[in-house]
Amino acid sequence: MSAEAHTSTEYIKHHLQNLTYGQLPAGYERGEGEVLQESTWTLA
């Protein structure tokens, strides 16, 4: 963990720098959307 203070913009850029969504070599990334039961817990 870094001891340096970061601005909110630096923090967001750091955490989004490797985010990949959209066109991939095999096509486009897409979630099919699924209705979950009300007692279902999820982590994304």
Legacy VTK file of the C-alpha trace (Angstrom):
# vtk DataFile Version 3.0
C-alpha trace
ASCII
DATASET POLYDATA
POINTS 44 float
0.000 0.000 0.000
1.276 3.411 -0.901
2.112 5.887 1.834
1.522 8.831 -0.519
-1.686 10.859 -0.447
-3.695 10.684 -3.668
-6.354 12.920 -5.148
-9.733 11.403 -5.965
-8.887 11.587 -9.681
-5.631 9.669 -9.182
-7.447 7.078 -7.073
-10.119 6.521 -9.730
-7.600 6.366 -12.599
-5.515 3.846 -10.663
-8.470 1.524 -10.069
-9.882 1.843 -13.597
-6.602 1.556 -15.518
-7.024 -2.169 -16.224
-10.803 -2.206 -16.626
-11.733 -3.938 -19.870
-15.219 -3.821 -21.295
-16.473 -3.754 -24.827
-14.828 -5.230 -27.906
-12.650 -8.274 -27.312
-10.913 -10.544 -29.876
-13.849 -12.996 -29.693
-16.502 -10.262 -30.042
-18.163 -7.896 -27.601
-18.379 -8.468 -23.865
-21.998 -8.761 -22.845
-23.899 -9.916 -19.810
-27.107 -11.797 -20.519
-28.886 -10.373 -17.495
-30.371 -12.832 -15.080
-33.149 -12.389 -12.562
-31.964 -13.549 -9.159
-34.046 -14.785 -6.263
-34.495 -12.162 -3.543
-32.320 -14.085 -1.079
-29.312 -14.287 -3.447
-26.078 -12.546 -2.468
-23.630 -11.603 -5.232
-20.144 -10.127 -5.459
-19.035 -8.422 -8.631
LINES 1 45
44 0 1 2 3 4 5 6 7 8 9 10 11 12 13 14 15 16 17 18 19 20 21 22 23 24 25 26 27 28 29 30 31 32 33 34 35 36 37 38 39 40 41 42 43
